[in-house]
Amino acid sequence: MTEPLIALKGVSKSFGNNKVLDNVDLTIYRGEALGIIGPSGTGKSTILRIIAGLLPVDEGEIYIQGVRREGLIEDSADPIGIGMVFQQAALFDSLTVEENVGFLLYQNSKLKRSRIRDLVNEKLEMVGLPGIGNLYPSELSGGMRKRVSFARAIMSNPDSPIDSSEVLLYDEPTAGLDPIASTVIEDLIRSLQRTQGVCSTYAIVTHQDSTIRRTTDRLIFLYQGRVQWQGTVSQIDSTDDPLIRQFISGSVQGPIQVVG
């Protein structure tokens, strides 16, 4: 197999006395859609933040295109762009949609406001939300806010192509959405990779069965800070692994300890 685009080797992370990740190995290859699943509190979102360069590891190494990353994202530029879509959209309530989507360009580029506005409109069109740039996040539905956060994540400076995102990281993008809104988001995630070619690769954290089945090709299952199982999405219905069987069925009976 070709060299991984991203590789975590022996990564551990603790918060106080709580060891969230315990010697985790993980690889992401160019062109794939990786799903990271498992019970709540097992370090899935932590892994995304580590990959994005937003959180340091306690132990272990991170490689981007075979080169070891030193420090966090602000310490040195990665050879690939990595964008992150946060679970709660993380929009600035006091800014319009246009100002949210174009935030980094307004802050860090020399582009004219009219050019940034055109780029924002282009990205909003990509996520199916044309003509809403003048609205505020409070005026949007939950699904619309999610899509605005997608538009922000794929925004790049045309004068600096190196800043574009080759990899997108999604942290529970369909959490709290109704089935129809979830389908819209799931279709968008696939479209940004396959049809629109915005990113070549993505990793997604999700608990939702439809999102697992409709947006992922390969899965890793995290439990008690370790990768306990990995395989293709088609294997989740045929595997005899008791952790996967319990997780997919939602049963309270099995090796996964039910908290509360």
Secondary structure, DSSP 8 states (H G I E B T S, - for coil): ----SEEEEEEEEEETTEEEEEEEEEEE-TT-EEEEE-STTSSHHHHHHHHTTSS--SEEEEEETTEE--S-TTTS--SS-EEEE-TT----TTS-HHHHHTHHHHHH----HHHHHHHHHHHHHHTT-TT-TTS-GGGS-HHHHHHHHHHHHT---TT-GGGS-SEEEEESTTTT--HHHHHHHHHHHHHHHHTS-S-SEEEEE---HHHHHHH-SEEEEEETTEEEEEEEGGGGGT---HHHHHHHHT-SSSSS----
